[in-house]
Amino acid sequence: MREHAAALRDLGAEPAEVRLPRDLAGVEALILPGGESTAMRRLIEAYGLTEPILNLAASGAPMWGTCAGMILLARRITDGGEPMFGLLDIEVRRNAYGRQLDSFEADLAVPTLGPEPFHAVFIRAPAVTAVGPGVEVLATDPAGRPAAVRQAGRLMATAFHPELTADRRFHRALVEMIRVGSAS
């Protein structure tokens, strides 16, 4: 979370950490960060955040899931478990790239972010195994699987961790989603 907050501050945004439902007051967008998705799910449920986050999504607020956050946003999970929010029309498989020791980095083409490749850090990452018709694939991994996706101009997910790099283009895309949403 600290890394996402620092990236947003670099862009002039004012991030707020959300731990309780009251922390969502005034929030214009939400990043569901990496971590362990099962533990995150338990904490979201224990602190009563499920409905408030779904209400925030229903209001049109942009949301971005990175790594485990992608799993929380996914509509389907291939290796068991019920979806948490089911907002993003993708199917994912947890830890699809292997264990912690199998973590890797790769330069990915992300045409919507410009011609420069994006240096992606994959840590026990989920893999997108299917995308729905309304989902735009922004980038693929070295094996050709979707690694960054966007839906309806307000939901985004990355299997990797952009916050662990100095490249702020994905964070800038989130800030732009907020700007576009507030202008409409």
Secondary structure as the mmCIF struct_conf table of DSSP 4:
data_model
#
loop_
_struct_conf.conf_type_id
_struct_conf.id
_struct_conf.beg_label_comp_id
_struct_conf.beg_label_asym_id
_struct_conf.beg_label_seq_id
_struct_conf.end_label_comp_id
_struct_conf.end_label_asym_id
_struct_conf.end_label_seq_id
HELX_RH_AL_P HELX_RH_AL_P1 ARG A 2 ASP A 10
TURN_TY1_P TURN_TY1_P1 LEU A 11 GLY A 12
BEND BEND1 ARG A 19 LEU A 20
HELX_RH_3T_P HELX_RH_3T_P1 PRO A 21 LEU A 24
TURN_TY1_P TURN_TY1_P2 ALA A 25 GLY A 26
STRN STRN1 LEU A 30 LEU A 32
BEND BEND2 GLY A 34 GLY A 35
HELX_RH_AL_P HELX_RH_AL_P2 SER A 37 ALA A 46
TURN_TY1_P TURN_TY1_P3 TYR A 47 GLY A 48
HELX_RH_AL_P HELX_RH_AL_P3 THR A 50 ALA A 58
TURN_TY1_P TURN_TY1_P4 SER A 59 GLY A 60
STRN STRN2 MET A 63 THR A 66
TURN_TY1_P TURN_TY1_P5 CYS A 67 CYS A 67
HELX_RH_AL_P HELX_RH_AL_P4 ALA A 68 LEU A 73
STRN STRN3 ALA A 74 ILE A 77
TURN_TY1_P TURN_TY1_P6 THR A 78 ASP A 79
BEND BEND3 GLY A 80 GLY A 80
BEND BEND4 MET A 84 PHE A 85
STRN STRN4 LEU A 88 ARG A 93
TURN_TY1_P TURN_TY1_P7 ARG A 94 TYR A 97
BEND BEND5 ARG A 99 ARG A 99
HELX_RH_3T_P HELX_RH_3T_P2 GLN A 100 ASP A 102
STRN STRN5 PHE A 104 LEU A 108
HELX_RH_3T_P HELX_RH_3T_P3 PRO A 111 LEU A 113
BEND BEND6 PRO A 115 GLU A 116
HELX_LH_PP_P HELX_LH_PP_P1 PRO A 117 PRO A 117
STRN STRN6 PHE A 118 PHE A 122
BEND BEND7 ILE A 123 ARG A 124
STRN STRN7 ALA A 127 VAL A 131
TURN_TY1_P TURN_TY1_P8 PRO A 133 GLY A 134
STRN STRN8 VAL A 135 THR A 140
TURN_TY1_P TURN_TY1_P9 PRO A 142 ALA A 143
BEND BEND8 GLY A 144 GLY A 144
STRN STRN9 PRO A 146 GLN A 151
TURN_TY1_P TURN_TY1_P10 ALA A 152 ARG A 154
STRN STRN10 LEU A 155 THR A 158
BEND BEND9 ALA A 159 PHE A 160
HELX_RH_3T_P HELX_RH_3T_P4 PRO A 162 LEU A 164
BEND BEND10 THR A 165 ALA A 166
HELX_RH_AL_P HELX_RH_AL_P5 ARG A 169 ALA A 183
#
